[in-house]
């Protein structure tokens, strides 16, 4: 190998300056073409393929979005859930109106007792067993203060 390299170096040294420049330019162009064929072309082809696939998926996604926008819950379980939610909201508004419209019967009547009465009226199977007022907490004895140190 060393002998071959020596022969090549001697042949290059025998060339004129113009011929050496042309040889250098040709080696440079050939190495760039070889790098393009081996490395850049496959990577660029893969990039183009990925770009096309991405564009196709984006177009499909756009059509699905438009289709979803056009059908926006006209059929299926979403519509049923929206209807049920609307019924529950109506029922809640009716209960709130009933609570607000309930007459106050006594001065000691609390909002909680009114809600209990309305709740028991709505659900016939429930029976109120008893109610009791909470007793006030007994006063807590204070600990004796330690004598002040002198």
N, C-alpha and C positions, 0 to 999 in steps of 0.2 A: 504494500500500500504506500509505503514511504517512497519507494522507487517510482511508482506511478505518479504520485503527487509532485515529485521532483521533475519528471518529464513534462507534466502539464504546466508547472511554474516556469520552466525554461521556454516553452512554446509561447506563453503569455508575455514573457519578458522580450521575446523576439518581435512582438507586434509593435506597430507604431502607436503613438498616443491617441490618434483618432480611432484606430482599430480597437484599442483597449476601451475607450469610452463607449463605442458601439457595442462591444462585448458586454460591458457592465450594464448598459441599458437593456440589452436583450435578456440577460440573466435576471435582472430586476423585473421585467415585464413577465417573463416565464414563471417566476416565483409568485407573482401576484395572480396570474391566471390559475396556477396550481392551487393557491390558497382559496380562490373563488370557487373552483370546482369541488375541492375537498371539503371546505368548511362553510363558506357563505351561502352557496346555492341551496344545500339541504335545509339550512336554518331558515332561509327566506321562504322556501316552499312550505315548511311547517308553519311559519308565521302567517302566510297567506291562507292556509287551510284553517287555522284557528280563527282568523279574522272572518272568513266566510261562514264558519259554523256559528260564531258569535252573532253575526248579522242575521242569520236564519233564525236563531233562537230569539233574538230581539224582535224580529217581525212576528214570530209566533206569539210571543208574550204580548205584543201590542194588540193582536187580534183577539187574544183571550181577554185582555183588559176591556176592550170595546164590547165584547160579548157579555162580559160580566156587568158592565155599566148599563147595557141595554136591557138585561134581564133582572137587574138589581132586586132580587127577592120577590118576584112575582109568583114563583112556585117554590115548593120544597119546604123543608123544615124551618127555614129562616122566617118564612111568612107566618107559619103557625106560631113560632115563638114570639114574633112581633104582635100578633093578635092577642096571645095570652098575656103578654106584658101590658098591652093597652087595657085589657079587662082588669088586670090587677091594679093598674093605676086608677081606673075609674072607681073600683071598689074602695081603694084607699081614700080617694077624694070624697066619696060618699060617707065613709066612716068618719073622716075628719069633719065633715059638715054636721053629721049627727052628734058628734061630741060637742061641737061649738053650739049647736042649737038645743042641747039638753037643758031643761029648766033646772035652776038651782033651787033645791028643796029646803035646805037648812043653811044656817050660818056656818056650822061646823062641817059642812059638806066639802070635801076636798076634790080636786080634779081626779085624783086616783080613784076615789070611790065612785065618781061619775063614770069613769072609764070601766070600772068593774061592773057597774049596773048595765051599761050598754053591752059589754062583752057577754054577760050572762043572758041578756035578752036575745042576742044573736044566736047563741048556742044553747039550744033547749035542753040538751042532755046534762049540762053542767049544773051542779048545785053548790052553792056557797055554804060551807059548813060553819065557819065562824070568822069573825074579824075581831081584832083586838088592837087597842092602841098600845104603842110602846110606852113603857113606863120610863120616866126620866131616870137617868143614871144617878145613883146615890153619890153624895158628895164624897170626894176622896179626902181622907184625913191627910193633913200636911205633916211631914216629918218635922220633928223639933229641930230648931236651928242649933248648931253647935255653938258652944260659948266662944265669944271672941277671945282670941289669945292676947295676952298682955305683954 
